[in-house]
Amino acid sequence: MIFVLICIIPVMILGFISYKKAYNILSDKLKVTAKQNLLLVNKSINNYFKGMEATIQMLSTNGDFQQLEVHPEFEQFALGILRDVKNSNSDLLAVYFGQRTKKMVLYPEQKLPDDFDPTSRSWYQKAVQNPDKVVFSDPYKDTATGDYVISISKVVKYDGQVTGVIAMDVSLASLTKQLSDIKIGQNGYAYITAANGMMIAHPDKSIIGTDIATKQTFWGDIKTNQNGFTRYIYNGQNKFASYDTNILTGWKLMSSLDEKELLYDTDVIRNLTVIVILIIGD
């Protein structure tokens, strides 16, 4: 009996040490892989929006918009520019210029209510509050298409005074589909929320538009930190999550993986240790 114990105990210790070491190695590998995937997601979002940001920046310095208030005859030229920008990208739903005089130049053209006031809109006010920046709105649902949309806007100045705000509405349909298809490991996935926690992209389409992320135990960390790695429980499953923040939009990017996927390889060591112990015990 003593001889058996002398044989079994070292095997148990070695098996435990090997199990923990393998677990830690695989956990570190997971963190690196998840981080690399999120870097690619972050880059994709930046690449997608950088061109639109540059276009808004360019329009905000165009003389036809800057001087439209004092030269109303420039409206036909301004409308032509908006048309060309809209037709250059199928993800653009509308491009428009709201003036401080409450007039609107909009493409595609449409009849607006007589009391429509662009200066009361969030896209206008947020741009005025951040006059030196191109501003991204939180995503919202477009009533016409059912797709989620964001507005990108920038103030237009003339002689140092804000004369209006140039903006565009961008459908997120193609971007969110592309991002929802990303795989992490065997069964893991990436998902994205707005800064306020609203789900923008997720393989489970039924939770897009909800605030389910804010109800998870990890949301406090993700909301306050730029990036990191955490563990949480979702639908009774232990999960790992790596997260990052897109600086341009403020979106939170996350990758999720079941702990059991990490345990597939480490369980082999544990099971082998048990088998060896049983053989020695016999």
N, C-alpha and C positions, 0 to 999 in steps of 0.2 A: 504493500500500500504506500509506504513512504517513498519507495522507488518511483511509483507511478506519479505521486505528487511532485517529486523532484523533476520529473519529465514534463508534467502538464503545466506547472506554474510558469516556467520560462516560455513555453509555447503561448500561453495566455497573454503574458506580458508583451512578448514580441508581436503577437497578433493585434493587441490593442494599440501598441505604438505604430505598427504599420497601417492600421485602419485610420488612426488620427492623422498620420502624416499624409496618407493618400487623400483623405478628406480635405485637409488644408491645401494641398497642392491643387486639387481639382477646383476647390472654392476660389483660389487665387486665379486660376485659369479662367474660370467663369467670369470673375470680375473684369479681367482684361478683355475677354471676348465681348462681354456686354458693353463695356466702355467704348470699344472700337466700333461696334455697331451703332451706338448712339452718336459717335462722332460723325459717322457717315450720314445718319439721319439729319443731324444738325447742319451738315454741309449741304445736303439736298434742299433743306428748307431755305437756307441762306441763298443758294444759287437760284432757287425759284423766285424769291422775292427781290433779290438785288436789282434785277433788270427793271422791275416795276418801280422800285424805290428811285432808281436813276431817272426813269421816265417822269415821275411826279416832280422830282427835283428840277428837271429840265423845263417842264411846263410852268412851274412856279416862277421861272425867270423869263418866260416868253413875253415879249412886248405886247402882243395882242391881248393877253390877259391882264398884264400890268396896267395898261392904259385904256382898258375897255370902258371904265367908268367915265372917262373924259372924252373917249372916242367911241361912241356907240356903234359907229359904222364898221368897227373892227369885229363885230359879232359874227359875221359870216366867215371870216378867216379863223376865228377862235373855234367855231363849230366844225369847220373843216379839219382842224388839227385834232379835235376830240374824236371825230369820225375815224381818222387815220389810225389813231392810237387804239381805239376800240377794235377795229378790224384787224389789227396786227396780232391779237392774242385771243384765242377762243375762250379762255378762262375769264376774260373781262366781261362783266355784265353791263356796266355803264361807266362812262367817264363824264365828269361834270365840273362846272365852276359856279360856286355860290358867291354872290357879291354881298358886300356889306349893305348895299341898297335893297337887298332881299330879292334881287333878280337872279334867275338861274339860266345858265347855258348848259344844255344836257344832250348827250348822245348815247343811245338812240333817243331821238326827239319824242316827247310825249307831252300831253296836256296835263299840267299840274293844277291843283286847286288854286283859286284866286287868292286865298289867304296863306299859301305856302310860304314859309319863312325859313330859308336855309340857315340863317344865323342862330336858330333855336335848336338845330340838330347837333347830336353829339359829335359827329365827324367834323363839324365846323368849329364847335366850341373847344374840343380837345386840341385841334390844330392851333387855334388862337392862343391857348394856354401854353403851347410849346412851339413858339414861333420859329425857332431855329432848327426844328427837327421835322423829319418825315414821320408821321404818326400812324400807328397801326391800331385799329379798333379791336375789341373783343369779337370773336365770331358770333354771328346771329343767323337765324334761319330765314331764308328768303321765302316770302309767302307765295311767290309765283312759281318757283322751281322746286321748293322743298329742300334745296341744298343749303349747306352752311356757307356763309359769306363773311368776308371781312372788308372793311373800308380802309383805304390808304389815303392820307391827306396831307396837305402842306399849305401854309399861308402864302398868299401872293401879296407883294408889297409894291408900292409906287411912291417915290419921294419919301421913303422911310415909313410910310403909313400902310397898315394892313387894309387892302381893298377887297379882299375876299379869300376864299379857300378853294384850291383845286383838289379833286379827289377822284378815286376810282373804286368800284365795287368788284371784288374778285371772288369767283366761285372756288370753293375748296374741294369740290367733288373729285377732280382728277388727282390732286395732291394727296388727299386723305386715302384714296384707294391704293395709290402707290405705297404709302407708308404703312397701311394696314396689312399689306402682303409680306412684310419683312418677318423673317424667322430668326429666332435666337436659339441655338442648339437644336435639339430634336423637336421639341414641342413648345418652346418658348416663343414669345412674340413681343413686339414693340407696340406702345400706344402713346397717345399724345393728348394733353389737356391744355386748355387755355390757362392763363395765369389765375383765373378765378376758379379753376377746377372743372370747368365744363369739358366733357369728353369730345375731342375733335376727331380722333382716328383710333379705331380699335377693331380687331378681327370680328368681335361680336357687335354687329351693326345695331342691335336692339338697344345698346347702352350709349350710343353716340347722341350727344346733346344733353345727356344727364349729368348730374353732379356726383355720381357714385364714387369717384376717386376721393372726394373730400370726406367721405364717410369711412375711409380706410384708416387703419392705425398709423400708417406711415405719412399721411398727408401733412401733418404738422412739420415734419422734417423737410419734406419736399417743398412746401410752400415758402419756408424761411431760408433754405440753403440753395446755392447754385447747382451743386452736384453732390453725389454721394452713393452709398450702397446700403441697403437695409433688408431686413427680413420682415415678413408679414404673413397673415393667414387670410385666405380668400376662399369662400365656399368650402371651408373645412380642410383646405390643403395648405401645407407650409410652402411658402414661396420666397424667392430672392428677387430683389428689384434693384437695378442700377438706374440712376436718374441724372439728368442734365437739364440745363436751361438754355433756350434759344434767346440770345441777347436781342436780336432784331424784333421779335414778336412778343417775348416774355413767356412763350409757351413752355410747358414742362414736358420733357421727353423721358419716357420710361421703358425699360425692358424688363420682362417678367419671365421667370423660369421656376418650374416646380422643383422642390428640394429632392423629390424622389428621382428626378433625372440625374442629379448629382450623386445619388446613392447607388445607382445602377452598378458603377464600377467599384465603389468601396464595399458594397455588399459581397462582392466576390471574395475579397480578402477575409471578411468576417466569416463567411460560410466555409471557406477553406480552413480557417483556424478551428472552427467547430468540428469539422470532419477529422482533422489531425488529432484533436483532443479525444474524440470518440474512439479513434483507432488505438491510441495509446492506452486509453482506459480499458479496452478489451484485452 
